[in-house]
């Protein structure tokens, strides 16, 4: 019997894993992992996932973004510590590490010269997989914390940047997401009762509050603590949002805060759409080239595709249809799914064309 292949995406707030059996993804998992609190958080998350996975003695492949958290002295230190922690958590297994342009490396062969290629390369795994499957399009992964926007052409990823710093300049990385992002980081003003009002620069509410109110946040994706530590209900979310403009919340005013949330939602979507328009302006893609939506916020990508008059393609549809053993989908945890697939198909190099 063929052993399972498990792809891992080790983030600073979540750990994600995708399991391939007989060439098909059969399960996808996500566990909260506030890595800035300590490596024990990684241990807890990985152990929780492994309790759900059968046939775990096969190949493991990993990518990461967690090296950025302030637990580590710098990114190189973070890469080293995460690799070491994962090999200790999964003893007796073969572990491959995705190093971007360098492809997959055995963990035993990794030294410091590879750390910059390994750091935060998960976007390239997802985009490379999409490029192989679709050929041409715009890959947009809107997650809980960040949004990646990559041009795909002729089966290649056209990336202007590689590091987070470079990608923030090129706007291939927009640091906005639908769960963890503070509302004050999305916009400084919003519409309330027909008038423009400034927002308080306080950590009173997150975008999870906005999307709970609009009804677009899936409970499975809602794994981060609220700003005030209170419950994750529509009314509690509206109360947190009302604080952003110095108001008290009364239940009979819920329609007011629903409109307020929709306005903030639109401003975040406009920010992401502007990033898409910048990328599309730099390369002529046929109008029938799709936007490929990934991440737990891909419902925004679907709307942006409609706004731009382009077809929408869900990242999950790039994989063979199969019976899933978990409620998460491949699109929810795109880098983990891509890493699992690329490792399973013996892809040794997924380069980005400059």
C-alpha positions in Angstrom: 0.0 0.0 0.0 1.4 3.4 -1.0 2.2 5.6 2.0 0.5 9.0 2.4 2.3 12.2 1.5 1.7 15.1 3.8 2.3 18.7 2.8 2.8 21.3 5.6 2.6 25.1 5.7 4.0 26.4 9.0 2.7 29.9 9.5 3.0 32.3 12.4 -0.7 32.0 13.3 -1.8 28.7 11.9 -0.4 25.3 10.9 -1.9 23.8 7.8 -1.5 20.3 6.3 -2.8 18.4 3.3 -2.7 14.7 2.9 -2.3 12.9 -0.5 -3.1 9.2 -0.9 -2.7 7.4 -4.2 -2.2 10.7 -6.0 -5.3 12.4 -4.7 -5.7 14.9 -1.8 -8.0 13.3 0.7 -7.8 15.6 3.7 -6.8 19.2 4.6 -6.3 20.4 8.2 -5.7 23.8 9.9 -4.8 24.3 13.5 -4.3 27.6 15.3 -0.6 28.2 16.2 0.4 31.5 17.8 4.0 30.7 17.2 5.2 34.0 18.7 4.3 32.5 22.1 6.8 29.6 21.8 7.7 26.5 19.9 5.4 24.5 22.1 2.6 26.1 20.1 4.0 24.4 17.0 4.2 21.1 18.8 0.6 21.3 19.9 -0.7 22.1 16.4 1.3 19.4 14.7 0.4 16.8 17.3 -3.3 17.7 16.9 -3.2 17.2 13.1 -1.2 14.0 13.4 -3.9 12.6 15.6 -6.3 12.9 12.6 -3.9 11.5 10.0 -3.5 7.8 9.3 -0.5 6.4 7.5 1.9 9.1 8.7 5.2 7.3 8.2 5.5 8.3 4.5 6.9 11.4 3.0 6.5 14.9 4.6 7.1 18.1 2.7 7.0 21.6 4.2 7.0 25.3 3.5 6.8 28.1 6.0 6.1 31.8 6.8 6.4 31.4 10.6 10.1 32.4 10.6 8.9 36.0 10.7 7.4 35.9 14.2 9.3 37.8 16.9 10.0 34.6 18.8 13.1 34.3 16.5 16.1 36.6 16.4 15.9 36.9 12.6 14.5 35.0 9.6 17.5 32.6 9.3 17.2 31.7 13.0 13.4 31.1 12.5 14.0 28.8 9.4 16.5 26.8 11.3 14.4 26.4 14.4 11.2 25.5 12.5 13.0 22.8 10.5 14.6 21.4 13.6 11.3 21.4 15.5 9.4 19.6 12.6 12.1 16.9 12.3 11.9 16.3 16.0 8.1 16.2 15.9 8.0 13.7 13.0 10.9 11.3 13.8 11.6 8.4 11.5 10.0 10.1 8.5 11.5 11.6 5.3 11.2 15.4 5.4 11.6 17.6 2.3 11.8 21.4 2.6 10.6 23.7 -0.2 13.3 26.2 -1.1 11.6 28.1 -3.9 13.9 28.3 -6.9 16.1 25.6 -5.4 13.2 23.1 -5.3 12.8 20.5 -2.6 15.8 19.8 -0.3 16.2 16.9 2.2 16.3 18.4 5.7 19.6 16.7 6.4 21.2 18.6 3.4 20.1 22.1 4.4 22.6 24.6 5.6 22.5 28.4 6.1 23.0 29.3 2.5 19.5 27.9 1.7 17.7 29.7 4.5 16.8 32.9 2.4 15.3 30.6 -0.3 13.2 28.7 2.3 11.9 31.7 4.2 8.3 32.6 3.3 8.3 30.7 -0.1 4.9 29.2 0.3 3.4 31.7 -2.2 5.6 30.3 -4.9 4.5 26.7 -4.3 0.8 27.6 -4.7 1.4 29.8 -7.7 3.7 27.3 -9.4 1.1 24.6 -9.0 -1.6 26.8 -10.4 0.6 27.9 -13.3 1.2 24.2 -14.2 -2.5 23.5 -14.2 -3.9 26.6 -15.7 -1.1 28.1 -17.8 -2.3 31.7 -17.8 -4.2 33.8 -15.3 -3.9 35.8 -12.1 -3.5 33.8 -8.9 -4.9 35.5 -5.8 -4.6 33.8 -2.4 -6.6 35.8 0.1 -6.0 34.3 3.5 -6.6 35.1 7.2 -3.7 37.6 7.3 -2.2 38.3 3.9 -3.1 38.3 0.2 -0.7 37.1 -2.6 -1.3 38.3 -6.2 0.8 36.5 -8.9 0.7 36.6 -12.7 0.8 33.3 -14.4 1.9 33.1 -18.0 2.6 30.0 -20.2 2.8 27.8 -17.1 5.3 30.1 -15.3 5.0 32.5 -12.4 5.9 36.0 -13.4 7.2 37.4 -10.1 8.9 40.8 -9.6 9.8 40.0 -6.0 10.8 37.0 -4.0 11.3 38.1 -0.4 8.4 39.6 1.6 10.2 43.0 1.4 10.5 42.8 -2.4 6.9 41.6 -2.8 5.5 44.4 -0.6 7.2 46.8 -3.0 5.8 45.1 -6.1 2.3 44.7 -4.4 2.4 41.0 -5.1 2.0 40.8 -1.3 -0.7 42.9 0.3 -0.7 42.6 4.1 -4.5 42.3 4.5 -6.6 39.3 5.3 -10.2 38.5 6.4 -9.6 37.2 9.9 -6.6 38.6 11.8 -6.2 42.0 10.2 -7.1 44.9 12.5 -9.9 47.1 11.1 -7.8 50.2 11.6 -5.2 48.7 9.2 -7.8 48.4 6.4 -9.1 52.0 6.3 -8.9 55.2 8.2 -12.5 56.3 7.3 -15.8 54.6 6.6 -19.5 55.5 6.0 -21.9 55.6 8.9 -25.5 56.8 8.6 -24.7 58.6 5.3 -21.6 60.5 6.5 -17.9 59.9 6.3 -16.3 59.3 9.7 -12.7 58.7 10.9 -11.9 55.4 12.6 -10.1 55.1 15.9 -6.5 53.8 15.6 -7.2 51.3 18.3 -7.3 47.5 18.3 -11.0 47.3 19.0 -12.0 45.1 16.1 -10.7 42.8 13.4 -11.9 41.9 9.9 -13.2 38.7 11.4 -15.8 40.9 13.1 -16.7 42.4 9.7 -17.2 39.1 8.0 -19.1 37.6 10.9 -21.6 40.4 10.5 -21.8 40.0 6.7 -22.2 36.3 7.1 -19.2 35.4 5.0 -16.8 34.0 7.6 -16.9 30.2 7.9 -16.7 29.0 11.5 -14.0 26.5 10.5 -11.8 29.5 9.4 -12.5 31.5 12.5 -9.6 30.3 14.7 -8.1 33.6 16.1 -9.0 35.3 19.4 -11.2 38.3 19.2 -9.8 41.8 19.9 -11.4 41.9 23.4 -11.4 38.2 24.1 -15.2 38.0 24.0 -17.4 35.7 22.1 -17.5 35.3 18.3 -21.1 36.2 17.7 -22.7 38.7 15.3 -23.9 40.9 18.2 -20.5 40.8 19.9 -18.8 41.6 16.6 -21.1 44.5 16.0 -20.3 45.8 19.5 -16.6 45.7 18.8 -17.1 47.4 15.5 -19.2 50.2 17.1 -16.2 51.0 19.3 -14.2 51.9 16.2 -16.2 55.1 15.9 -16.8 55.7 19.6 -20.3 54.4 19.8 -22.2 52.2 22.2 -24.0 49.2 20.6 -27.7 48.5 21.0 -29.2 45.4 19.5 -32.0 47.2 17.7 -29.4 49.1 15.7 -27.8 46.0 14.2 -28.8 47.0 10.6 -26.7 50.2 11.1 -23.6 48.1 11.9 -24.4 45.7 9.1 -24.2 48.6 6.6 -21.0 49.8 8.4 -19.4 46.4 8.1 -20.3 46.1 4.4 -18.6 49.5 3.7 -15.4 48.3 5.4 -15.6 45.1 3.5 -15.8 47.0 0.2 -12.8 49.1 1.2 -10.7 46.0 1.8 -11.9 44.4 -1.5 -11.0 47.6 -3.3 -7.5 47.5 -1.9 -7.1 43.9 -3.2 -8.7 44.7 -6.5 -6.3 47.6 -7.0 -3.4 45.2 -6.4 -4.9 42.9 -9.1 -5.2 45.8 -11.5 -1.6 46.7 -11.0 -0.4 43.2 -11.8 -2.7 42.9 -14.8 -1.5 46.2 -16.2 2.1 44.9 -16.3 1.4 42.0 -18.5 -1.2 41.5 -21.3 -3.3 38.6 -20.3 -6.2 37.6 -22.5 -9.6 38.7 -21.1 -10.6 35.0 -20.8 -7.7 34.3 -18.5 -9.1 33.6 -15.1 -8.6 34.8 -11.6 -7.7 31.7 -9.6 -9.0 32.2 -6.1 -7.4 30.6 -3.0 -7.5 31.1 0.7 -10.3 31.5 3.1 -11.2 34.9 1.7 -11.5 33.8 -1.9 -15.1 34.9 -2.0 -13.6 38.4 -2.4 -11.5 37.1 -5.3 -14.7 35.8 -7.0 -16.3 39.2 -6.7 -13.2 40.9 -8.0 -13.2 38.6 -11.0 -16.8 39.7 -11.7 -15.8 43.4 -11.3 -13.0 42.9 -13.8 -15.0 41.0 -16.3 -12.9 37.9 -16.0 -13.8 34.2 -15.3 -13.2 32.9 -11.8 -11.6 29.5 -11.1 -11.5 28.0 -7.6 -8.1 26.6 -6.6 -9.8 23.4 -5.3 -11.0 22.7 -8.8 -7.4 22.2 -9.9 -7.3 18.9 -8.0 -9.1 15.7 -9.0 -12.5 15.3 -7.3 -12.3 13.0 -4.4 -14.0 12.1 -1.1 -12.5 14.3 1.6 -11.9 13.1 5.1 -12.0 16.6 6.5 -14.2 19.7 6.1 -11.4 22.0 4.9 -10.7 22.2 1.2 -7.5 22.4 -0.9 -8.3 26.1 -1.6 -8.5 26.9 2.1 -4.9 25.8 2.7 -3.5 26.2 -0.8 0.3 26.2 0.0 0.0 22.9 2.0 -2.0 21.3 -0.8 0.4 22.5 -3.5 3.4 21.3 -1.5 1.9 17.9 -1.1 1.1 17.6 -4.8 4.5 18.9 -5.9 6.2 16.5 -3.6 4.0 13.6 -4.8 4.7 14.2 -8.4 8.4 14.5 -7.8 8.7 18.1 -8.8 12.2 19.1 -8.0 12.1 22.7 -9.2 9.4 25.3 -9.3 11.1 28.5 -10.5 9.7 32.0 -11.0 10.5 33.8 -14.2 11.7 37.3 -13.6 
